């Protein structure tokens, strides 16, 4: 049903971490990569203590607003309409059934599906056919699958999609006063205080990265991360489109060399820069990283899903415990930066 997109943007955020702690004590967790690194060979740390933060400045306000926007996006906190019509850029919640010669075909039926109009996620004519449709109405879309569609049974075939529009989520963000309780905060002030703290940490991390210099990237770790990225992307493609990564690349007229180069330059190396810096601070300050800390982070994330089907074993299997170690390191180091910053209200 879906048209294959050229890039999975979000996959890189769950890449394995670069673990290069070279001065662990007996109480600290062992390295979860092939070897330990002397991080001084790869990163030159700039100033990271007593960094000034003026929370009333325009620059800081950009970080503050970014946190708000992230909360809205991650929790789908957009204004929902139950009246009116669908417009380009709206996200329509729909039920649909696709039929060929009057018979529903496999993969062509869904309920409560959120479709961004204009995203190009569905075959030509589907999203365009919903523009102007009244919310609450049901329409029939007479469409034709492209000749090159991956399903031989549907390629070039005429079909009818019966679509019911349940509601529309607009691009207009809800106001914090309308959703703070939904995110688990007792008061708006509690939420705003938390947003400020997260924004300060993001500001500090950005400043530390700007102050520091990456000398080079560790070859073996780069390759380890790329292989993990490739494996996770392969799983996503197989699960979403029932096709191999090799076929996916052919469909998008890409060689694996092109794919690897793009992944390294656009996703993996930028993430590694942050990892190198955070682990370097962890080592230099002697901040302990224990197995129990990583397990606590994993348990926290499992709990956040609020689903019995999501277990620590499943998350570890998919992401690798490297990822949860990195989340733990990120939290410990940004807490350290926050506690040692010069914050002006």
C-alpha positions in Angstrom: 0.0 0.0 0.0 2.6 2.5 1.0 5.1 4.0 -1.5 8.6 3.2 -0.4 10.3 6.3 1.0 14.0 7.0 0.3 15.2 7.5 3.9 14.3 6.3 7.4 15.0 9.5 9.2 14.4 8.3 12.7 16.5 5.1 12.7 19.7 6.9 13.6 18.5 8.0 17.0 18.6 4.4 18.2 22.1 3.6 17.0 24.5 1.9 19.4 26.7 4.1 21.4 30.4 4.7 21.2 31.8 3.4 24.5 35.3 4.5 25.0 35.7 4.8 28.8 39.4 4.2 29.5 39.5 4.7 33.2 36.7 2.6 34.8 36.8 1.4 38.4 35.8 -2.1 39.5 32.3 -0.8 40.3 31.8 0.5 36.8 30.3 -1.3 33.9 32.6 -3.0 31.5 32.9 -1.6 28.0 30.2 -2.9 25.6 32.3 -2.5 22.5 35.3 -4.4 21.1 37.9 -2.4 22.9 38.5 0.7 25.0 39.7 3.9 23.5 42.1 6.6 24.6 39.7 9.4 23.8 42.3 12.1 23.9 43.4 10.8 20.4 39.9 11.5 19.0 38.5 14.5 20.8 39.9 17.8 22.2 37.5 18.9 24.9 36.8 22.6 25.2 35.4 24.4 28.2 32.5 22.6 29.8 32.3 23.9 33.4 30.8 27.2 34.6 29.3 27.8 31.2 27.0 30.8 31.3 23.3 30.4 30.5 21.0 33.4 30.3 17.5 32.0 30.3 16.0 35.4 29.4 18.1 35.6 26.2 16.6 35.2 22.7 19.1 32.4 22.0 17.9 30.4 25.0 14.3 30.9 24.1 15.0 29.1 20.9 16.1 26.1 22.8 13.1 26.4 25.2 10.7 26.5 22.2 12.5 23.5 20.6 11.8 21.4 23.7 8.1 22.4 23.6 7.9 21.5 19.9 9.6 18.2 20.6 7.1 17.4 23.3 4.2 18.3 21.0 5.6 16.2 18.1 6.6 13.1 20.2 3.2 13.0 21.9 1.1 14.1 18.9 -0.2 17.1 20.9 -1.7 19.0 17.9 -5.1 20.6 17.7 -7.7 18.0 16.5 -10.7 19.0 14.4 -13.9 17.0 14.1 -15.5 19.5 11.8 -14.4 21.2 8.6 -12.5 19.8 5.7 -9.1 18.2 5.0 -6.3 20.5 3.8 -2.7 19.9 2.6 -0.4 19.4 5.6 -3.2 18.1 7.8 -2.8 14.6 9.4 -6.1 12.8 8.8 -7.0 9.9 11.0 -8.8 7.4 8.7 -10.2 4.0 8.3 -9.8 2.5 4.8 -10.5 -0.7 2.8 -8.9 -1.3 -0.5 -10.7 -3.6 -3.0 -9.7 -5.0 -6.4 -12.6 -6.3 -8.4 -14.8 -5.9 -5.3 -12.6 -8.1 -3.1 -10.4 -6.6 -0.3 -6.7 -7.2 -1.0 -4.0 -8.0 1.5 -2.4 -5.0 3.2 -5.1 -2.6 2.0 -7.2 -2.3 5.1 -6.5 -0.3 8.3 -8.3 1.5 11.1 -7.3 4.6 12.9 -4.4 5.3 10.6 -2.8 8.7 10.8 -1.9 10.0 7.3 -0.1 13.2 6.7 -1.7 14.8 3.6 1.1 15.6 1.1 3.7 13.2 2.5 3.6 11.0 -0.5 3.2 7.9 1.7 0.4 6.3 -0.3 0.0 5.7 -4.0 -0.7 8.7 -6.3 -4.2 10.0 -6.0 -4.9 8.7 -2.5 -3.8 11.8 -0.5 -4.9 14.2 -3.2 -8.3 12.6 -3.2 -8.9 13.4 0.4 -8.2 17.1 0.2 -11.4 19.0 0.6 -13.3 16.0 2.0 -15.5 16.8 5.0 -14.4 15.4 8.4 -16.7 12.5 9.3 -17.5 11.6 5.6 -16.8 8.4 3.8 -15.5 8.5 0.2 -14.5 6.1 -2.5 -11.2 6.7 -4.3 -10.8 5.1 -7.7 -7.1 4.7 -8.1 -4.5 2.7 -10.0 -1.4 1.1 -8.6 1.8 2.1 -10.4 3.2 -0.4 -12.9 6.4 -0.8 -10.9 4.6 -1.5 -7.6 6.4 -4.2 -5.6 3.3 -6.5 -5.4 2.9 -8.2 -8.8 -0.8 -8.8 -8.1 -1.5 -5.1 -7.7 1.0 -3.5 -10.1 -0.9 -1.5 -12.7 -4.2 -2.6 -11.3 -7.3 -0.5 -10.8 -8.6 -0.5 -7.2 -11.2 1.3 -5.1 -10.3 2.6 -1.6 -13.3 3.3 0.7 -12.0 5.8 3.2 -13.7 7.2 6.3 -12.3 10.4 7.9 -12.5 10.2 11.6 -10.8 13.4 12.6 -8.0 15.7 11.5 -4.9 16.7 13.4 -3.7 20.1 12.2 -0.1 21.5 12.3 -1.2 23.9 15.0 0.4 23.0 18.3 -1.6 22.7 21.5 -0.7 25.1 24.2 1.2 23.7 27.3 -1.7 24.8 29.5 -3.9 22.4 27.6 -1.7 19.3 27.8 0.7 19.5 30.8 -1.5 17.2 32.8 -1.6 14.7 30.0 2.2 14.5 30.2 2.1 13.7 33.9 2.7 17.1 35.5 0.6 18.3 38.3 0.8 22.0 37.4 1.7 24.1 34.4 4.5 25.6 36.5 6.0 22.1 37.1 6.0 21.5 33.4 7.5 24.8 32.5 10.2 24.3 35.1 11.0 20.9 33.6 11.1 22.4 30.1 13.6 25.0 31.3 15.9 22.4 32.8 15.9 20.3 29.6 16.4 23.4 27.5 19.4 24.4 29.7 20.9 21.0 29.3 20.5 21.1 25.5 22.0 24.6 25.4 25.0 23.4 27.4 25.5 20.3 25.3 25.4 22.5 22.2 27.9 24.9 23.7 30.3 22.0 24.7 30.2 20.6 21.2 30.9 24.0 19.8 33.9 24.4 22.2 35.3 21.0 21.4 37.2 19.5 18.5 36.8 16.1 16.9 40.3 15.1 15.7 39.2 11.9 13.9 36.8 9.0 14.1 37.7 5.6 15.5 37.6 3.3 12.5 36.5 0.1 14.3 33.7 1.8 16.3 32.5 3.6 13.1 32.2 0.2 11.4 30.5 -1.3 14.4 27.9 1.5 14.4 27.4 1.3 10.7 26.7 -2.5 10.9 24.2 -1.9 13.7 22.5 0.8 11.7 22.4 -1.3 8.6 20.9 -4.3 10.6 18.2 -2.1 12.2 17.3 -0.5 8.9 17.1 -3.9 7.3 14.7 -5.1 10.0 12.5 -2.0 9.5 12.4 -2.4 5.7 11.6 -6.1 6.0 8.8 -5.4 8.6 7.3 -2.5 6.8 7.6 -3.5 3.2 8.5 -7.2 3.2 11.6 -6.7 1.2 15.3 -6.9 1.7 17.7 -3.9 2.1 19.3 -4.9 -1.2 16.0 -4.7 -3.1 15.2 -1.4 -1.2 18.4 0.1 -2.5 17.7 -1.0 -6.0 14.2 0.5 -5.9 15.8 3.8 -4.9 18.6 3.5 -7.5 21.3 3.4 -4.7 24.4 1.3 -4.4 25.4 0.1 -0.9 28.5 2.3 -1.2 26.2 5.3 -1.7 24.0 4.3 1.1 26.9 3.7 3.5 28.5 7.1 2.6 25.3 8.9 3.2 24.7 7.1 6.5 28.2 7.9 7.8 28.2 11.6 6.8 24.6 12.5 7.6 23.8 10.4 10.6 26.5 8.3 12.1 29.4 10.7 12.4 27.3 13.6 13.8 26.0 11.2 16.5 29.5 9.9 17.2 30.7 13.5 17.7 28.3 13.9 20.6 29.2 10.5 21.9 32.9 11.1 21.8 32.5 14.3 23.8 30.1 12.9 26.4 32.3 9.9 27.0 35.4 12.1 27.2 33.7 14.2 30.0 32.6 11.0 31.7 36.2 9.8 31.8 37.8 13.1 32.7 35.4 13.7 35.6 35.5 10.1 36.8 31.7 9.9 36.7 30.8 6.3 37.5 28.8 4.2 35.0 27.4 1.1 36.6 25.4 -1.8 35.2 22.6 -1.0 37.6 22.3 2.5 36.1 21.9 1.1 32.6 19.4 -1.4 33.8 17.4 1.3 35.5 17.3 3.4 32.3 16.1 0.3 30.4 13.4 -0.4 32.9 12.3 3.3 32.8 11.9 3.1 29.1 10.0 -0.2 29.2 7.6 1.4 31.8 7.1 4.4 29.5 5.5 2.2 26.8 2.8 1.1 29.3 2.3 -2.1 27.4 2.8 -5.7 28.5 4.0 -6.6 25.1 7.1 -4.4 25.4 9.7 -6.1 27.5 13.3 -5.3 28.4 14.4 -8.4 26.5 12.6 -7.2 23.3 14.0 -3.7 23.5 17.5 -5.0 24.2 17.2 -7.4 21.3 16.2 -4.6 18.9 18.3 -1.7 20.1 21.2 -3.4 21.8 22.2 -2.5 25.3 24.7 -0.1 23.8 21.8 2.3 23.2 20.7 2.2 26.8 24.2 2.7 28.0 24.5 5.8 25.8 21.2 7.2 27.2 22.5 6.7 30.7 25.8 8.4 29.8 23.9 11.3 28.2 21.8 11.8 31.3 24.8 11.6 33.7 26.9 14.0 31.8 24.2 16.5 31.0 23.3 16.5 34.7 26.9 17.2 35.5 27.0 20.1 33.0 23.8 21.5 34.5 25.0 21.3 38.1 28.3 23.0 37.1 26.8 25.8 34.9 26.3 29.4 35.7 22.6 29.9 35.1 21.1 33.3 35.1 17.3 33.7 35.2 
